[in-house]
Amino acid sequence: MGWGGRGDSVLPVDAERSSLREPNVSITILDRIAIPLPTALEHSHMSPDTAPTDAEAACFEAGIKFGSLYHQFAGTPVSPDSAPSLETAMEESIENQPHCTEVSVDVRIDELEAALAESTADYTELTGRFLDVEIVVDYEGREVVTRMEMEDSYPLMRLESVRDRA
């Protein structure tokens, strides 16, 4: 049985064990039957004729980059000595992603040193409180600038600007 495309999503069900059989219908084979599932668009509030704008797609791309950066590197051991190489690794890693034109990562050494002063270890794990990050995405001529900085003791990721590059 093939799995179709749009509007043809199905859930395989073992016919022999299925409680979905209709009365007076005899199913004697152990083949699977297919029950159509609604597509995402059938339950979406978005019209199937509406496509995201280039600016919206650029913002989405920037969000993907931030999610990747934060969750890929959170928990990485970091010290004042290793911070510069970690900054470079983070920047170069995220810049590899499509549409990403610039990444700037700064480990907040003062925060890092303060955390280490309260610890017996020579390193700690990387969290958002130690980072200032800027990511620039260019998608179809729309440039999006995003930033992560500490705000009220929380690493807040926000959209700084969206502009046409043309």
N, C-alpha and C positions, 0 to 999 in steps of 0.2 A: 504494500500500500504506500503510495507516495504522499508526501506532505505538501500541500499546495501553498500558494502565495496568499496575497491579500484577499480577505474574505473567505478563505478556504481553510481556516484553522480548525483542527479536529483534535479530539481527545480519544486515544485508543482505550477501549474498554473490553475486558474479557467477557465475551457474550455468555459463556456458561455460568459465570458467577454474578452476572449483572442483575441488579434489581430494577433495571430500566426497561426490561422486556414488557411488551404489551400483553394483556391477557389474550388467550386463545392463539398466541403465536408460538409455534414450536421452533426453537433454535437447537439444532442437534450438532452443529459443528463447533469446534473450538477456535475458529478464526476470530479475529478481532473485528469489532464493528467500530465505526467512526461516528461520534456525536459532534456536530458543529458547535464551536464555541464562538461567542461574539468577538469581533475584532475590537481593538482598542478604540478605534474611531467611533464605533457604535455607542460607546459609553463615554465618550469625550465631550466636553463642552466646547471643544474647538471644531469649527466647521472643517470638513475635509478639503474645502477649497482654500483654506487659509494656510499659507506657508509662513514660517518665521521670516522676518526681515533680515537683511544682512547684518544690521546692527545687533539684533537679538541673537543671531547665530554667533556673532563675534563675542558677545557677552557670555554665551554658553561655553564657547571654546575657552575663554579666560577662566571660567569656573572649573572646568575640567583640569586645567593646568594647576590651579591652586589646590584642588583636591589631591591631585597626584603628588605635588610637592610636599604638602603637609603630611599626608598619610604614608608616603614612601620614606620620609626621613624622621618622623616623630619616633623618639626612642633611641635614636643613634647616639652612641657615646660621644660626648664633646667636652673639650677642655679649651682653655685659652690658647694653648699651643696648636691644637688641631682645628680651631675655628676657621682660619683662612682657607685651608684645603677643603673643609666641609662646605664653606660658602661657594667655592669654585665648583665642586662636584654637584651641588644642588643647581646652580645656574646652568651649567653645561648639560645636565641631565634634562631639565625642563625645556631648555632651548631646542632640544632635539625634536620636540613635538611639533606637529603641523601647526602652521599659522603663528607660532610663537616667535616674535622678533627680538625680544629683549627680556632678560631676567636679571634682577639685582637682588642679591641676598646679603644682608648684613647681620652677623651674629652680634647681639648686644653684649659685648665683653664685660661691661660694668655689671649687668644683671648676672651674667655667668660667674664672675668673680665673687659677687655677693652670695650666690647660692653655694659656691664651693667653700666660702669662708665658714659656713655653717655645717660643713660636711667633713668627714674624715677621709673622703676619697679625693683623688686628683682630677676627677671628671664627673660629669652628671649626664643625664639623658636629655636630649634635645626636646624642647617643647616650644610652643608658640610664644611663650613669654620671653624667649631669647632671640626672637627673629623680627627683623624688619624686612619686608619683601615687596618688590614691585615687579609686576609682570605686564608686558605689553604684547598684545595680540593684534595682528592685521589680518582681517578676513574680508575679502572682496572689496577692498578699498575703505573699509571701516577700521579705524584704529581704536582699540579699547585699552585703557590704562587702569590697572587694578592694583590695590595695595593692601598689605596686611601689617598692622601695627597694634601695639597694646593700647587698649582703651578700657578704662575702668577694670583693670586686672584681667582683661580677656583679649585673646589675639583675634581682633576683628578684621575680617576680610571684606573689602568694599570696592565698589566701582567708583573710580575717580573721574573718568571722562570717556565719552564716546564721540568720535568725530570722523568726518569724511576726510580721507587723505587726498582726494582729488583736487 
